[in-house]
Amino acid sequence: MDNFTFYSPTYFVFGRGEEKRAGEMVKRFGGTKVLIHYGGGSAVRSGLIDRVKASLEGAGINYCELGGVKANPRSSLVYTGIDLVRSENVDFILAVGGGSVIDSAKAIAAGALYDGDFWDFYSGKAGIEKALPVGTVLTIAAAGSEGSGDSVITKEEGMYKRGAGGEALRPKFSILNPELTQTLPAYQTGCGITDIMAHLQERYFTNTDNVTTTDRMIEGLLLAMIDVGPVAIDNPADYEARANIMWAGMMAHNNSCGVGRSQDWNSHNIEHELSALYDCAHGAGLAVTFPAYISYVTKMAVSAIESGSQDEAIWERRLKRLSMWASRVWGVIPDGMSDEEVITEGIRRYRCFLKRIGMPLTLGEVGGSEADIDKLADTGCYGDGRSGYMYGFVKLSVDDVKAVYREMIM
């Protein structure tokens, strides 16, 4: 296990009806003028925004509003939010929605205190050292942004989807009421479950040895999603299934499962190009990307071992970890099977699960085309100043990334 520091200061308020405490929590963390940031009509139609406003008014807190956040949140709204925060002397941002809303709120919070272009944080030109405090009222269990220091934004000029992070972005508090997720369409629920599992697997695929504790944490959370995910799909009103998914979403991405180990994130970087170009749901893009990525990495490992690569021992360890994922998570019994066969069966079971919860499995199902593969890979590897490679569990060249996209054509 590697050395690490871990700081997770978010105050969580979990359970039925707890959104009524929004005003109390903002006041607890020093807010006096709040920007309520939200997405489209559902938060308004359901009465949630009105309940949040009533809670703020009850606590004597003034507020202004900025709605209109879209899935794969856009830079233009972030710029609008920064201007609004400055003109209204806002000192606290309350995100009411899912990961896209929270990520947009974080970008506004950091940009409002920065003299330059907020995109500097997302292009890697600057680090986030300070931000306005952010609180959340979560409506979709998926991204885990309610407990993390991360944010992903799409820059409309060039359609670059990039991430930024920093401890200053961790929410001061997050209100998690599973009831707020019960009216989600099954497709959005499935996308959320897929995203949660992807966040766990990005941490599971590591080159760090002797991380048994976090291995077992990740495996347990993945198995929980396999158990309760279909329950929530079949019975959207099942509060307990929703509650377990909501808490797993936070645990998957606040990095308690990722400390002391190298992490992957190649699949996320590959998927970001799909959702940037085709505007597909992030979870749907991950359902297509992750099995294809595991399949390609398995082929890379087998080829390196068979050719007698000087890094053969490293590739052997990678193959064993992928095999362990297939066995411990997907229940593949390895008796008499090679590691490659075990992994292949694990991928098959993974895809069956994704199909069971209503997820797409191919590039075409998310609006993609084989004709776009060069563009997707070039933008992902070179766009917005990138080096030409993706780094994680394995190092991927632009040709490797193209091959992963081809794995999505079945």
C-alpha positions as CSV (number, residue, x, y, z in Angstrom):
1,M,0.0,0.0,0.0
2,D,1.3,3.5,-0.9
3,N,1.5,6.5,1.5
4,F,-1.6,8.7,1.3
5,T,-3.4,11.6,2.9
6,F,-7.2,11.5,3.1
7,Y,-9.5,14.4,4.0
8,S,-13.3,14.0,3.7
9,P,-15.0,16.8,5.7
10,T,-18.5,16.6,4.1
11,Y,-21.4,16.5,6.6
12,F,-24.0,14.0,5.4
13,V,-27.7,14.3,6.3
14,F,-29.4,11.0,5.1
15,G,-33.0,9.9,5.0
16,R,-36.6,10.7,4.3
17,G,-37.6,14.3,4.1
18,E,-34.2,15.7,5.1
19,E,-34.2,18.3,2.3
20,K,-36.2,20.5,4.8
21,R,-32.9,21.0,6.6
22,A,-31.2,22.8,3.8
23,G,-31.5,26.2,5.4
24,E,-30.3,24.9,8.7
25,M,-27.2,23.4,7.1
26,V,-26.4,26.4,5.0
27,K,-26.6,28.5,8.1
28,R,-24.4,26.0,10.0
29,F,-21.6,26.5,7.4
30,G,-21.8,30.3,7.3
31,G,-23.9,31.0,4.2
32,T,-25.8,34.3,4.2
33,K,-26.5,34.7,0.4
34,V,-27.1,31.5,-1.5
35,L,-27.1,30.7,-5.2
36,I,-29.6,27.8,-5.7
37,H,-28.2,25.9,-8.7
38,Y,-30.4,23.3,-10.4
39,G,-31.2,21.6,-13.7
40,G,-34.4,21.3,-15.6
41,G,-38.1,20.9,-14.8
42,S,-38.2,17.9,-12.5
43,A,-36.8,19.6,-9.5
44,V,-39.3,22.4,-10.0
45,R,-42.3,20.3,-10.9
46,S,-41.8,18.0,-8.0
47,G,-41.9,20.9,-5.6
48,L,-38.3,20.2,-4.4
49,I,-37.0,23.7,-5.3
50,D,-40.0,25.3,-3.5
51,R,-39.2,23.2,-0.4
52,V,-35.6,24.2,-0.5
53,K,-36.5,27.9,-0.8
54,A,-38.9,27.6,2.1
55,S,-36.2,26.0,4.2
56,L,-33.8,28.8,3.4
57,E,-36.4,31.5,4.1
58,G,-37.2,29.8,7.4
59,A,-33.5,30.1,8.3
60,G,-33.5,33.8,7.3
61,I,-31.2,33.2,4.3
62,N,-31.4,35.2,1.1
63,Y,-31.0,33.5,-2.2
64,C,-30.9,33.9,-6.0
65,E,-31.4,31.1,-8.6
66,L,-29.7,29.7,-11.7
67,G,-31.3,26.7,-13.4
68,G,-30.7,25.1,-16.8
69,V,-27.9,22.7,-16.1
70,K,-27.8,19.9,-18.7
71,A,-26.4,16.5,-18.6
72,N,-22.7,16.8,-19.4
73,P,-22.7,20.3,-18.0
74,R,-21.5,23.1,-20.2
75,S,-18.9,25.8,-19.7
76,S,-21.3,28.6,-20.9
77,L,-23.6,28.2,-17.9
78,V,-20.5,28.1,-15.6
79,Y,-19.5,31.6,-16.9
80,T,-23.1,32.8,-16.4
81,G,-23.0,31.5,-12.8
82,I,-19.6,33.1,-12.0
83,D,-21.0,36.5,-13.2
84,L,-24.1,36.0,-11.1
85,V,-22.3,35.1,-8.0
86,R,-20.1,38.1,-8.2
87,S,-22.9,40.6,-9.0
88,E,-25.2,39.2,-6.3
89,N,-22.4,38.9,-3.6
90,V,-23.2,35.2,-3.2
91,D,-21.2,33.5,-0.4
92,F,-22.6,29.9,-0.7
93,I,-23.7,27.7,-3.5
94,L,-26.5,25.1,-3.0
95,A,-26.6,22.5,-5.8
96,V,-30.0,20.8,-6.1
97,G,-29.8,17.9,-8.5
98,G,-27.4,15.1,-9.6
99,G,-23.8,15.0,-10.6
100,S,-24.1,17.4,-13.5
101,V,-25.6,20.1,-11.3
102,I,-23.1,19.6,-8.5
103,D,-20.1,19.6,-10.9
104,S,-21.4,22.8,-12.4
105,A,-21.8,24.3,-9.0
106,K,-18.2,23.4,-8.1
107,A,-16.9,25.0,-11.2
108,I,-18.7,28.2,-10.4
109,A,-17.5,28.1,-6.8
110,A,-13.9,27.8,-7.9
111,G,-14.2,30.2,-10.9
112,A,-15.8,33.0,-8.8
113,L,-12.7,33.3,-6.7
114,Y,-10.2,33.1,-9.5
115,D,-8.8,36.0,-11.5
116,G,-8.4,34.0,-14.7
117,D,-10.5,31.7,-16.8
118,F,-12.1,28.9,-14.8
119,W,-11.2,26.5,-17.6
120,D,-7.6,26.8,-16.6
121,F,-8.5,24.3,-13.8
122,Y,-9.9,21.8,-16.3
123,S,-7.1,22.1,-18.9
124,G,-4.5,21.6,-16.2
125,K,-3.0,25.1,-16.4
126,A,-3.9,25.9,-12.7
127,G,-4.8,24.1,-9.5
128,I,-7.8,24.8,-7.4
129,E,-6.7,26.3,-4.1
130,K,-9.9,28.0,-3.0
131,A,-13.6,28.0,-3.7
132,L,-16.8,29.2,-2.3
133,P,-18.5,26.7,0.0
134,V,-20.9,24.3,-1.8
135,G,-23.7,22.2,-0.3
136,T,-25.9,19.7,-2.2
137,V,-29.4,18.2,-2.2
138,L,-28.9,15.1,-4.2
139,T,-31.6,13.8,-6.6
140,I,-29.7,11.1,-8.6
141,A,-27.4,8.5,-7.2
142,A,-24.6,8.1,-9.7
143,A,-21.6,10.5,-10.0
144,G,-20.7,10.6,-6.3
145,S,-19.9,14.3,-6.6
146,E,-21.8,14.9,-3.4
147,G,-18.9,13.6,-1.5
148,S,-15.9,14.1,-3.7
149,G,-13.5,16.9,-4.6
150,D,-14.0,16.3,-8.3
151,S,-15.9,18.1,-11.1
152,V,-16.3,17.4,-14.9
153,I,-17.3,20.1,-17.4
154,T,-17.7,20.2,-21.2
155,K,-16.1,23.2,-23.0
156,E,-18.4,24.0,-25.9
157,E,-15.6,25.4,-28.0
158,G,-14.0,22.2,-29.2
159,M,-16.5,20.0,-27.1
160,Y,-13.7,19.0,-24.7
161,K,-15.0,17.1,-21.6
162,R,-12.4,17.4,-18.9
163,G,-12.2,17.1,-15.1
164,A,-10.7,19.1,-12.3
165,G,-10.3,18.4,-8.6
166,G,-9.2,19.8,-5.3
167,E,-10.0,19.5,-1.6
168,A,-11.6,23.0,-1.7
169,L,-14.4,21.5,-3.9
170,R,-15.6,18.9,-1.4
171,P,-19.1,19.9,-0.4
172,K,-19.6,21.3,3.1
173,F,-22.7,19.2,3.5
174,S,-24.8,16.9,1.4
175,I,-28.5,16.0,1.9
176,L,-29.3,12.5,0.7
177,N,-32.9,11.6,0.6
178,P,-33.5,8.3,-1.3
179,E,-37.1,9.2,-1.9
180,L,-36.0,11.9,-4.3
181,T,-34.7,9.2,-6.6
182,Q,-37.9,7.1,-6.7
183,T,-39.4,9.0,-9.7
184,L,-36.4,8.6,-11.9
185,P,-36.9,6.7,-15.2
186,A,-35.4,3.2,-15.1
187,Y,-32.9,4.3,-17.7
188,Q,-31.5,7.0,-15.5
189,T,-31.4,4.6,-12.5
190,G,-29.5,2.1,-14.7
191,C,-27.0,4.8,-15.8
192,G,-26.4,5.8,-12.2
193,I,-25.7,2.2,-11.1
194,T,-23.3,1.8,-14.0
195,D,-21.5,5.0,-13.1
196,I,-21.2,3.9,-9.5
197,M,-19.7,0.5,-10.5
198,A,-17.3,2.3,-12.9
199,H,-16.0,4.5,-10.2
200,L,-15.3,1.4,-8.1
201,Q,-13.6,-0.5,-10.9
202,E,-11.4,2.5,-11.8
203,R,-9.9,2.1,-8.4
204,Y,-9.9,-1.7,-8.4
205,F,-7.7,-1.9,-11.5
206,T,-4.5,-0.9,-9.8
207,N,-0.8,-1.6,-10.2
208,T,-0.3,-1.3,-6.4
209,D,0.2,-4.5,-4.4
210,N,-1.1,-5.4,-1.0
211,V,-4.3,-3.4,-0.9
212,T,-6.5,-6.1,0.5
213,T,-8.6,-3.8,2.7
214,T,-9.7,-1.5,-0.2
215,D,-10.0,-4.4,-2.5
216,R,-12.6,-6.0,-0.2
217,M,-14.4,-2.6,0.2
218,I,-14.7,-2.2,-3.5
219,E,-15.8,-5.8,-4.1
220,G,-18.4,-5.5,-1.4
221,L,-19.9,-2.3,-2.9
222,L,-19.9,-3.9,-6.4
223,L,-21.7,-6.9,-5.1
224,A,-24.2,-4.7,-3.4
225,M,-25.0,-3.0,-6.7
226,I,-25.4,-6.4,-8.4
227,D,-27.8,-7.3,-5.6
228,V,-30.0,-4.2,-5.3
229,G,-29.6,-2.7,-8.8
230,P,-32.2,-4.9,-10.4
231,V,-34.5,-4.4,-7.4
232,A,-34.6,-0.7,-8.0
233,I,-35.1,-1.2,-11.7
234,D,-38.1,-3.5,-11.2
235,N,-39.6,-1.6,-8.3
236,P,-38.7,2.1,-8.4
237,A,-40.5,2.8,-5.2
238,D,-38.3,0.3,-3.2
239,Y,-36.9,2.8,-0.6
240,E,-34.3,0.4,0.8
241,A,-32.8,-0.5,-2.6
242,R,-32.7,3.2,-3.4
243,A,-31.0,4.0,-0.1
244,N,-28.3,1.4,-0.6
245,I,-27.6,2.7,-4.1
246,M,-27.4,6.3,-2.9
247,W,-24.9,5.5,-0.1
248,A,-22.9,3.3,-2.4
249,G,-22.7,6.2,-4.9
250,M,-21.1,8.4,-2.3
251,M,-18.7,5.7,-1.1
252,A,-17.6,4.8,-4.6
253,H,-16.3,8.3,-5.3
254,N,-15.3,10.1,-2.1
255,N,-12.0,8.1,-2.5
256,S,-12.2,6.1,0.8
257,C,-11.9,3.1,-1.5
258,G,-9.0,4.6,-3.5
259,V,-6.5,5.6,-0.9
260,G,-3.0,4.0,-0.9
261,R,-3.3,2.6,-4.4
262,S,-2.7,3.7,-8.0
263,Q,-6.0,4.2,-9.9
264,D,-7.0,3.7,-13.6
265,W,-9.5,6.2,-15.1
266,N,-8.7,5.3,-18.7
267,S,-12.3,4.2,-19.2
268,H,-13.6,7.5,-18.0
269,N,-11.3,9.4,-20.3
270,I,-12.3,7.2,-23.3
271,E,-16.0,7.6,-22.4
272,H,-15.8,11.4,-22.0
273,E,-15.3,11.6,-25.8
274,L,-18.5,9.7,-26.4
275,S,-20.7,11.9,-24.2
276,A,-19.0,15.0,-25.5
277,L,-19.6,14.2,-29.1
278,Y,-22.9,12.3,-28.9
279,D,-24.3,13.9,-25.7
280,C,-25.2,10.4,-24.4
281,A,-25.7,9.8,-20.7
282,H,-22.3,9.3,-19.0
283,G,-23.4,6.0,-17.4
284,A,-24.7,4.7,-20.8
285,G,-21.3,5.6,-22.3
286,L,-19.5,3.8,-19.5
287,A,-21.7,0.7,-20.1
288,V,-20.3,0.6,-23.6
289,T,-16.8,1.6,-22.7
290,F,-15.8,-0.4,-19.7
291,P,-16.3,-4.0,-20.9
292,A,-14.6,-3.1,-24.2
293,Y,-11.7,-1.6,-22.3
294,I,-11.3,-4.7,-20.1
295,S,-11.4,-6.9,-23.2
296,Y,-8.7,-4.9,-24.9
297,V,-6.4,-4.8,-21.9
298,T,-6.7,-8.5,-21.5
299,K,-5.6,-9.0,-25.1
300,M,-2.7,-6.6,-24.4
301,A,-1.6,-8.6,-21.4
302,V,-1.8,-12.0,-23.2
303,S,0.1,-10.7,-26.2
304,A,2.9,-9.2,-24.0
305,I,3.2,-12.4,-22.0
306,E,3.3,-14.6,-25.1
307,S,5.9,-12.5,-26.8
308,G,8.2,-12.6,-23.8
309,S,8.0,-8.8,-23.0
310,Q,10.6,-7.5,-20.6
311,D,7.6,-6.3,-18.5
312,E,6.2,-9.8,-18.5
313,A,5.9,-10.0,-14.7
314,I,3.9,-6.7,-14.7
315,W,1.5,-7.9,-17.3
316,E,1.1,-11.2,-15.4
317,R,0.1,-9.2,-12.3
318,R,-2.4,-7.2,-14.3
319,L,-3.9,-10.3,-15.8
320,K,-4.2,-11.8,-12.3
321,R,-6.0,-8.7,-11.1
322,L,-8.5,-8.8,-14.0
323,S,-9.0,-12.5,-13.3
324,M,-9.6,-11.7,-9.6
325,W,-12.3,-9.2,-10.6
326,A,-14.1,-11.8,-12.7
327,S,-13.9,-14.4,-9.9
328,R,-14.7,-12.3,-6.8
329,V,-17.2,-9.9,-8.4
330,W,-18.9,-12.0,-11.1
331,G,-18.5,-15.4,-9.5
332,V,-16.5,-17.1,-12.2
333,I,-15.1,-20.3,-10.8
334,P,-11.6,-20.6,-12.3
335,D,-11.1,-24.3,-12.1
336,G,-9.5,-25.6,-15.2
337,M,-9.7,-22.2,-16.9
338,S,-6.9,-19.9,-18.0
339,D,-6.9,-16.3,-16.7
340,E,-8.0,-15.1,-20.1
341,E,-10.9,-17.5,-20.1
342,V,-11.9,-16.4,-16.6
343,I,-11.8,-12.7,-17.6
344,T,-13.7,-13.3,-20.8
345,E,-16.5,-15.0,-18.9
346,G,-16.5,-12.2,-16.3
347,I,-16.9,-9.7,-19.2
348,R,-19.8,-11.7,-20.5
349,R,-21.5,-11.7,-17.1
350,Y,-20.8,-8.0,-16.7
351,R,-22.5,-7.3,-20.0
352,C,-25.5,-9.5,-19.1
353,F,-25.9,-7.4,-15.9
354,L,-25.7,-4.1,-17.8
355,K,-28.3,-5.4,-20.3
356,R,-30.5,-6.5,-17.3
357,I,-30.6,-2.9,-16.0
358,G,-31.3,-1.5,-19.4
359,M,-27.9,-0.3,-20.5
360,P,-26.6,-0.1,-24.1
361,L,-23.7,-2.4,-25.0
362,T,-22.5,-1.1,-28.4
363,L,-21.2,2.1,-29.9
364,G,-24.2,2.4,-32.2
365,E,-26.6,2.3,-29.3
366,V,-25.2,5.5,-27.9
367,G,-25.4,7.2,-31.3
368,G,-21.8,6.5,-32.3
369,S,-20.3,5.5,-35.6
370,E,-17.2,3.6,-36.6
371,A,-16.5,6.6,-38.9
372,D,-15.9,8.7,-35.8
373,I,-13.3,6.5,-34.2
374,D,-10.2,8.5,-35.4
375,K,-11.8,11.7,-34.2
376,L,-12.8,10.3,-30.8
377,A,-9.3,8.9,-30.2
378,D,-7.4,12.0,-31.5
379,T,-9.5,14.4,-29.3
380,G,-9.1,12.2,-26.3
381,C,-5.3,11.8,-26.6
382,Y,-4.3,15.1,-28.1
383,G,-7.2,17.6,-27.6
384,D,-6.8,20.6,-25.4
385,G,-3.0,20.1,-24.9
386,R,-2.9,16.4,-24.0
387,S,0.3,14.4,-24.6
388,G,-0.9,11.8,-27.0
389,Y,-1.4,9.0,-24.4
390,M,-3.8,8.0,-21.7
391,Y,-2.3,6.8,-18.4
392,G,-3.8,4.4,-15.8
393,F,-3.8,0.7,-15.2
394,V,-2.0,0.5,-18.6
395,K,-0.5,3.2,-20.9
396,L,-2.6,3.7,-24.0
397,S,-1.4,5.2,-27.3
398,V,-3.8,6.8,-29.7
399,D,-3.8,3.5,-31.6
400,D,-4.7,1.6,-28.5
401,V,-7.6,3.9,-27.8
402,K,-8.9,3.4,-31.4
403,A,-8.7,-0.3,-30.7
404,V,-10.8,0.1,-27.6
405,Y,-13.5,2.0,-29.6
406,R,-13.5,-0.8,-32.1
407,E,-14.1,-3.3,-29.3
408,M,-17.4,-1.5,-28.8
409,I,-18.6,-2.6,-32.3
410,M,-20.2,-6.0,-31.8
